[in-house]
Amino acid sequence: MDAQKLFDDGHQWYVFGRDPEKPEKILDTNQYMIVDGKRSILLDPGGIEVFSTMLASVLKYVNIEHLTDLFASHQDPDIISSLGMWDQVLPNSSLHCSGIWEGFIRHFGMDNIEYKPIDDAGGRITLENIELDFIPAHYMHSSGNFNVYDPKSKILFSGDVGAALEPPGAPMFVDDFEQHVENMRFFHQRWMPSNEAKSHWIQRIRKLDIDILAPQHGRLFKGPDVQRFLDWFDQLDVGSAIK
Amino acid sequence: MPHASSQIAAQTAASATISGHLFRASIIAKRMALAAKNSRAMVLRAGTKAAGLKVISDYFDGLAGKTITLSNIINQCAISISRTSVRQWRTQTFLDRLALCQLRLGPEKSNMLDGAVTHRRLFLEEQLHSLRSQLSELKDQLADIQQYMQSSNVVAVTFRLEATQTGEFQSILESMANTISQQSNDIKAHITTSQNKLSHFQI
């Protein structure tokens, strides 16, 4: 599994993905880890099939006892079906996810980890020194959905927003936005259910100072590509399955 | 899937199957209890000619009651086994994945996971211990119920013989004895299948 450091100034952001060992028909996912001293949080730790690779990858950068928090943007299997495994390896950690999914997510197996529900209006977590904001992204695409914004690194983890479906081995960052649009169009039209929710999310996100927009699938957006993405998404008609 | 995990998965499926068979056996036992009650009513109507059958009807009724109770207890036991198997399965799956992770980490870092491995292996041992005692309990209970059904068949033969003394009630009482005998055989078949499934557990 590839790992890249996205930020390193007091605390670190890592992205893990492009796993060449993952079973062929499984959708490629990006997992993120924020390390702040002796506390670290994994953002969308991934499905059960990537658990071993993911654990081995993160332990290259942190000690296991410093993995204290997990975040699930929503309840999908590619996001958090590995929970039953993390639950056994990190019994003292906490999982942050929308309050509406607790009863559902526990089906993945959760005997030890503490579930910390995020209120619909959003929330905040302090690791050792840094604060991270849980930004509401409801119906983008899940009905209880959050992004994570780090004001210090100016990175927004955007979950499924900005995701692209691409062949294995695609670069980690968008290098040609116009070309990349075609990898994103179907995903956003089909998975995102509501134009109203989309506009609401864009309005909220435009107020943030973002250097990197980091989705859970596909490539990350950097610098001017972040605004390009927001402008493109603003114009896109979504919810295509009922049209 | 590694061998240990697939073995436990097969056990989980087997215990769930046993639970299903036991549930069906308990339904038949309920029908058997009803048949026993009907036969007793018939024996009472037959009067003195069928006096010898009353004791046998009461015996069937008691046997059916015990079978229902035991089936329910066994069914609960099979469900517990299924739950223990699932816990064991998940833990084994976790250990398999952890072993892969340790390979990837290499000798320098793999010891970071030693604590988790030891802790979960201990848990797995506890689960195995529970499973062993639950399986031994289930084995004994299945043998008990099989013994009941054996007796039920023997008594059904006596019932049939006694029924020949009851004149116009003979055919109806014989038919009742056949029903009870058939139901005993059906329960026996479910128990035999369960015992066969149980013999595949390798712990």
Interface residues (C-beta under 8 A of the other chain):
Chain A: F51 S52 T53 L55 A56 L59 K60 N63 I64 G84 M85 Q88 V89 G109
Chain B: R90 T91 T93 F94 R97 L98 L100 C101 Q102 R104 L105 K109 M112 L113 A116 R120
